Amino acid sequence: MKSDTEIADSTVLEEIDTIARKAGIPVENLFHYGPYIAKVPLKLIDDHKAKKSHLILVTAITATKAGVGKTTVSIGLGMGLNHIGKKAIIALREPSLGPCFGIKGGATGGGYAQVLPPERINLHFTGDFHAITSAHNLIAAQLDNYIFQNRAEGSGLKNILWRRVMDMNDRSLRQIVTGLGGLNNGIPTEAGFDITPASEIMAILCLSKDMEDMEQRIGRIVVAHRYNGEPFTVNDLGITGPVLALLRDAIEPNLVQTTEHNPVLVHGGPF
């Protein structure tokens, strides 16, 4: 039996335009990231057709300690449906670098049920996770700046709810102190980093139907509370627009293929 890497390397990939045609996606609307990866614009979603389709959800419960096997089962099921003549498109979440470099490894399936090209998908892909990380940390930076700028005006904040994120497992950054080194570096504060997939921005990205919906959701994020108990939101910071701009491309799914050249949509977060 060949290894996963040997199987992936021995598979001759089809051009992404060919994959798009199989899925009924107009190739002139694709935004290409090389010959085998493309972004699919949200404007191509037909709600009327979507209501006639069927969604098969593969749960996140597996029998192994590391929780492996979900993606492989999803890919194999989609390939099987296409094999018997059904028009099926597999929808997967994009892998996080944390698990990829941890005990779990990659997240593009295994054996002959893989999504290709695995090294591109498992690593930087089309930059979706970078966009989510940047959007989240923009809020963190602006929140710290707000606290610093308003420290003497009686309009400070308590119960800060917004931490930072990075797409990597780094134990030493889970609990930290920021603002050290003098007044110009901010106010010393307990802080910390979560992993990017745990960001509320990630959840919003997955739940949003379009840019307008995402803008509303981002603006309502509660990042802290005022001393009178009122919530303090991203809209109160006045940075909803810049945060939205960072996520402009990330909201659109990525089109790739399986080892049997079936279309696969990989999104920047869980569907």
C-alpha positions in Angstrom: 0.0 0.0 0.0 1.4 3.4 -1.0 1.7 6.1 1.6 -0.7 9.1 1.5 2.2 11.3 0.1 3.0 8.7 -2.6 -0.6 8.5 -3.6 -1.0 12.3 -3.8 2.3 12.7 -5.7 1.3 10.1 -8.2 -2.1 11.6 -9.0 -2.1 13.8 -12.1 -4.2 16.8 -11.2 -6.8 18.2 -13.6 -6.9 21.9 -14.4 -9.2 23.7 -11.9 -11.3 25.0 -14.8 -12.1 21.4 -15.7 -13.1 20.7 -12.1 -15.3 23.8 -12.1 -17.1 22.7 -15.2 -17.9 19.4 -13.5 -19.5 21.3 -10.7 -21.4 23.6 -13.0 -19.4 26.7 -12.0 -18.7 29.3 -14.8 -14.9 29.4 -15.2 -14.9 33.0 -16.2 -16.0 33.9 -12.6 -13.2 32.0 -10.9 -10.3 33.8 -9.2 -7.3 31.5 -9.8 -4.5 30.7 -7.4 -2.4 28.9 -9.9 -3.6 26.0 -12.1 -5.2 23.8 -9.4 -6.8 26.2 -6.9 -9.4 28.9 -7.3 -11.8 31.1 -5.3 -15.5 30.8 -6.1 -17.4 34.1 -5.8 -20.4 34.1 -3.4 -22.5 35.8 -6.1 -22.7 32.4 -7.9 -24.8 30.9 -5.0 -28.3 30.3 -6.3 -30.6 30.1 -3.2 -33.4 28.5 -5.3 -31.1 25.7 -6.5 -29.6 25.3 -3.0 -33.0 24.6 -1.5 -33.4 21.6 -3.9 -30.1 20.1 -2.8 -29.3 17.7 0.0 -26.7 18.2 2.7 -25.0 15.2 4.3 -23.3 16.2 7.5 -20.4 14.0 8.8 -20.1 14.6 12.5 -16.9 15.5 14.4 -17.2 12.4 16.6 -14.6 9.7 15.9 -13.2 6.7 17.8 -9.6 7.8 17.9 -7.9 9.9 20.6 -6.7 12.5 18.1 -10.1 12.7 16.4 -8.8 11.6 13.0 -10.9 10.2 10.2 -13.7 12.7 9.7 -12.2 14.3 6.6 -11.3 10.9 5.0 -14.9 9.7 5.6 -16.4 12.9 4.1 -14.1 12.7 1.0 -14.8 8.9 0.5 -18.5 9.5 0.8 -18.5 12.2 -1.8 -16.3 10.2 -4.1 -18.7 7.3 -3.7 -21.8 9.4 -4.6 -20.0 10.7 -7.7 -19.0 7.2 -8.6 -22.7 6.0 -8.7 -23.7 9.0 -10.8 -24.8 11.5 -8.2 -23.7 15.1 -8.6 -22.0 15.7 -5.2 -19.6 18.4 -4.1 -17.7 17.9 -0.9 -17.6 20.8 1.5 -14.7 20.8 4.1 -13.2 23.2 6.6 -9.7 24.6 5.9 -6.9 23.0 8.1 -5.3 24.9 10.9 -1.5 25.0 11.1 -1.7 24.1 14.8 -3.0 20.5 14.4 -1.0 20.2 11.2 2.3 20.7 13.1 1.0 18.9 16.2 0.1 15.3 16.9 -2.8 15.2 14.3 -0.9 16.0 11.2 -2.6 17.1 7.9 -6.3 17.4 7.3 -6.8 16.5 3.6 -7.9 12.9 4.0 -5.9 9.8 3.5 -5.2 6.9 1.2 -7.1 7.2 -2.0 -9.7 9.6 -0.4 -7.6 12.8 -0.4 -8.1 16.4 -1.4 -5.3 17.8 -3.6 -2.9 19.5 -3.6 -2.4 18.6 0.1 0.7 20.6 0.8 -0.9 23.8 -0.4 -4.1 23.2 1.4 -2.5 22.2 4.7 -0.1 25.1 4.7 -0.8 28.7 3.6 -3.4 27.8 0.9 -5.1 31.1 -0.3 -4.4 33.1 2.9 -7.8 32.7 4.6 -6.4 31.9 8.0 -4.0 34.8 7.7 -6.9 37.1 7.0 -8.9 35.9 10.0 -5.9 36.2 12.2 -5.2 39.7 11.0 -8.8 40.8 11.4 -9.0 39.4 14.9 -5.7 41.0 16.0 -6.6 44.3 14.5 -9.5 44.4 16.9 -7.2 43.5 19.8 -4.7 46.3 18.8 -7.4 48.9 18.5 -9.0 47.9 21.8 -5.7 48.3 23.6 -5.2 51.7 21.9 -8.7 52.8 23.0 -7.9 51.9 26.6 -4.6 53.7 26.4 -6.0 56.8 24.8 -9.0 57.1 27.2 -7.2 56.1 30.4 -7.5 59.6 32.0 -11.0 60.5 30.8 -13.1 58.2 32.9 -14.3 56.3 29.9 -12.1 53.2 30.5 -13.3 49.6 30.1 -13.5 46.7 32.4 -14.0 42.9 31.8 -11.9 42.9 28.6 -13.2 39.9 26.6 -11.0 40.0 23.5 -7.7 38.0 23.4 -5.3 37.6 20.5 -5.0 34.7 18.2 -2.4 32.9 16.1 -2.6 29.8 13.8 -0.1 27.8 15.8 0.2 25.9 19.0 2.4 27.9 21.3 2.0 27.1 25.0 4.2 30.0 26.2 1.7 32.5 24.7 -1.5 31.2 26.3 -1.2 33.6 29.2 1.0 36.7 28.9 1.4 40.3 30.0 1.3 43.1 27.4 2.2 46.7 27.6 5.6 46.4 29.3 8.5 48.7 28.6 7.2 52.1 29.6 4.2 54.3 29.0 4.6 54.5 25.2 4.0 50.8 25.0 0.6 50.8 26.5 -0.8 49.8 29.9 0.5 46.5 31.4 -2.4 44.0 31.1 -2.9 40.3 31.4 -3.6 38.9 27.9 -3.0 35.8 25.9 -3.3 34.0 22.5 -5.9 31.4 21.4 -5.6 29.4 18.2 -7.1 31.1 15.2 -10.0 28.6 14.6 -11.2 29.6 18.1 -11.7 33.2 17.1 -15.2 34.6 17.0 -14.2 36.1 13.6 -13.9 32.5 12.4 -17.4 31.7 13.6 -18.8 34.8 12.0 -17.0 34.0 8.7 -18.7 30.7 8.6 -22.2 31.9 9.5 -22.3 35.0 7.3 -24.4 34.7 4.1 -22.7 37.7 2.4 -20.6 40.8 3.1 -23.5 42.8 4.4 -24.4 40.1 6.8 -20.8 39.7 7.9 -20.5 43.5 8.5 -23.5 43.5 10.8 -22.2 40.5 12.8 -18.7 41.9 13.1 -20.1 45.3 14.3 -22.0 43.5 17.1 -19.0 41.7 18.6 -18.8 42.5 22.3 -15.1 43.0 23.1 -15.5 44.4 26.7 -17.9 46.0 29.1 -18.0 49.6 30.3 -17.9 50.3 34.1 -21.6 50.9 34.0 -22.1 47.4 32.7 -23.0 48.3 29.1 -21.4 46.2 26.3 -18.6 47.8 24.2 -18.6 46.5 20.6 -16.5 46.7 17.5 -18.9 49.3 16.2 -17.9 51.4 19.3 -14.3 51.1 18.3 -15.2 52.4 14.8 -13.2 49.8 12.9 -15.9 47.5 11.5 -15.0 48.6 7.9 -11.3 47.8 8.2 -12.0 44.4 9.8 -14.5 43.6 7.0 -11.9 44.6 4.4 -9.4 42.1 5.7 -12.0 39.3 5.3 -13.2 40.3 1.8 -11.6 37.3 0.0 -11.7 34.8 3.0 -15.5 34.6 2.9 -15.3 33.0 -0.6 -14.8 29.2 -0.7 -11.8 27.6 -2.3 -12.3 25.1 -5.1 -9.9 22.1 -5.2 -10.2 18.4 -6.2 -10.1 14.8 -4.9 -7.8 12.0 -6.1 -10.7 11.0 -8.4 -11.0 14.6 -9.7 -14.3 15.4 -7.9 -14.9 19.0 -7.0 -14.3 20.0 -3.4 -15.1 23.4 -1.7 -12.8 24.2 1.2 -13.8 27.1 3.4 -11.8 29.2 5.9 -13.7 27.8 8.8 -16.2 25.1 9.8 -19.5 25.1 7.8 
